[in-house]
Amino acid sequence: MTIYRLEPFRRMERLLDAMDRLMESSVVPVSDTRQRGVHIPLNVQAEDDAFVITAWVPGLSTDDLRIEVLDDTLVLEGEFKAPESEGLLLQEIPVGPFKRVITLPTPLEPGKAEAELEDGVLKLRLPKAEAVRPKEIKVVAKKKK
């Protein structure tokens, strides 16, 4: 039985590169809107009052990351530094800058955002703006006279 290693991100990168080459050779010039660099995987989870974003950033410290929140948009930037390359026979660990821009469905409160980095996993908690949070309305029974 043959075991194949599934590499969906690498396959997608090769497909996008092939599409770029095809478009470059066409008659109509096309600009490259795809950002080059390292792709970091992440999850976005919606809660009642906040969004929780979990990103894999192995090997990075808090000083290597830049996080910016404006209105409904999160920008996550950083760079994976190149390891000592002497004697390197194979390199699969990503090297270079990354930038993820995520637009969320509701406005955020950047002043209340929290970020935590533990064991190469970045966890962001971005509270929704007060105006878009669900409100609970208490029902009061009116007594008959």
C-alpha positions as CSV (number, residue, x, y, z in Angstrom):
1,M,0.0,0.0,0.0
2,T,1.4,3.4,-1.0
3,I,1.1,6.3,1.4
4,Y,0.8,9.7,-0.2
5,R,1.6,12.9,1.7
6,L,-1.3,15.4,1.3
7,E,0.0,18.9,0.7
8,P,-3.1,21.0,-0.3
9,F,-1.4,24.4,0.2
10,R,1.6,23.4,-1.9
11,R,-0.7,22.0,-4.6
12,M,-2.7,25.2,-4.6
13,E,0.4,27.3,-4.8
14,R,1.6,25.3,-7.9
15,L,-1.9,25.7,-9.5
16,L,-1.8,29.4,-8.9
17,D,1.7,29.7,-10.4
18,A,0.6,27.7,-13.5
19,M,-2.4,30.0,-13.9
20,D,-0.1,33.1,-13.6
21,R,2.2,31.7,-16.3
22,L,-0.8,31.0,-18.5
23,M,-2.2,34.5,-18.0
24,E,1.2,36.1,-18.6
25,S,1.5,34.4,-21.9
26,S,-2.0,35.5,-23.0
27,V,-2.6,38.6,-25.1
28,V,-4.3,40.5,-22.3
29,P,-1.9,41.6,-19.6
30,V,-3.0,40.7,-16.1
31,S,-1.6,42.3,-12.9
32,D,-0.5,40.0,-10.0
33,T,-2.9,40.6,-7.2
34,R,-1.9,37.6,-5.3
35,Q,0.5,38.3,-2.5
36,R,3.7,36.4,-2.5
37,G,5.2,35.0,0.7
38,V,4.4,32.5,3.3
39,H,0.8,31.3,3.9
40,I,-0.1,30.8,7.6
41,P,-3.2,28.7,8.4
42,L,-5.8,30.1,10.7
43,N,-9.3,29.5,12.0
44,V,-12.0,32.2,12.6
45,Q,-14.7,31.4,15.1
46,A,-17.7,33.6,15.8
47,E,-19.1,33.9,19.3
48,D,-22.0,36.0,20.5
49,D,-19.8,39.0,21.6
50,A,-16.5,38.4,19.8
51,F,-14.5,36.6,17.1
52,V,-11.7,34.2,18.1
53,I,-8.9,33.8,15.6
54,T,-6.3,31.0,16.0
55,A,-3.2,31.2,13.8
56,W,-0.2,28.8,13.5
57,V,3.0,30.8,13.7
58,P,5.6,28.3,14.9
59,G,9.0,29.7,15.9
60,L,7.9,33.3,16.1
61,S,8.0,35.5,19.2
62,T,5.7,38.3,20.1
63,D,8.3,40.8,18.7
64,D,8.1,39.0,15.3
65,L,4.3,39.7,14.9
66,R,2.4,42.9,14.0
67,I,-1.4,42.9,14.6
68,E,-3.6,45.8,13.5
69,V,-7.4,46.1,13.8
70,L,-9.5,48.8,12.1
71,D,-13.3,48.8,11.9
72,D,-14.1,45.3,10.7
73,T,-10.6,44.4,9.4
74,L,-7.7,42.5,10.9
75,V,-4.2,42.7,9.5
76,L,-1.7,40.0,10.8
77,E,1.9,40.4,9.6
78,G,5.2,38.8,10.4
79,E,8.3,37.1,9.0
80,F,9.8,33.7,9.4
81,K,13.6,34.1,9.6
82,A,15.8,31.9,7.6
83,P,17.7,29.3,9.6
84,E,21.4,28.6,9.3
85,S,21.6,27.3,5.8
86,E,25.1,25.7,5.9
87,G,24.7,22.0,5.2
88,L,21.0,22.3,4.5
89,L,19.9,19.5,2.1
90,L,16.2,19.9,2.2
91,Q,14.1,23.0,3.2
92,E,10.4,22.6,3.8
93,I,10.1,25.0,6.7
94,P,8.7,28.3,5.3
95,V,10.9,31.3,5.2
96,G,9.9,34.9,4.5
97,P,7.2,37.5,5.2
98,F,3.5,36.8,5.6
99,K,0.5,39.1,5.7
100,R,-3.1,38.0,6.2
101,V,-5.9,40.5,5.9
102,I,-9.3,39.3,7.2
103,T,-12.5,41.3,6.8
104,L,-15.0,40.2,9.4
105,P,-18.8,40.6,9.0
106,T,-19.3,43.2,11.8
107,P,-17.3,46.1,13.2
108,L,-14.9,45.5,16.1
109,E,-13.7,47.2,19.3
110,P,-9.9,47.3,18.8
111,G,-9.3,48.8,22.3
112,K,-10.6,45.6,23.9
113,A,-8.8,43.1,21.7
114,E,-6.6,40.5,23.3
115,A,-3.7,38.5,21.8
116,E,-1.9,35.5,23.3
117,L,1.0,33.5,21.9
118,E,1.7,30.0,23.3
119,D,3.7,27.1,21.7
120,G,3.5,28.7,18.3
121,V,-0.2,29.2,18.3
122,L,-1.5,32.8,18.3
123,K,-5.0,33.3,19.7
124,L,-6.7,36.6,19.1
125,R,-10.0,37.6,20.8
126,L,-11.6,40.5,18.9
127,P,-14.8,41.8,20.6
128,K,-17.6,42.9,18.4
129,A,-18.6,46.6,18.6
130,E,-21.3,47.2,21.3
131,A,-23.8,48.4,18.7
132,V,-23.9,45.0,16.9
133,R,-23.8,42.7,20.0
134,P,-27.0,40.8,20.7
135,K,-29.1,42.4,23.5
136,E,-31.3,40.5,25.9
137,I,-34.6,42.0,26.7
138,K,-36.2,41.1,29.9
139,V,-39.9,40.5,29.8
140,V,-41.9,41.9,32.7
141,A,-45.4,40.7,33.4
142,K,-48.0,43.3,33.9
143,K,-50.3,42.7,36.9
144,K,-54.0,43.1,36.5
145,K,-55.8,45.4,38.9
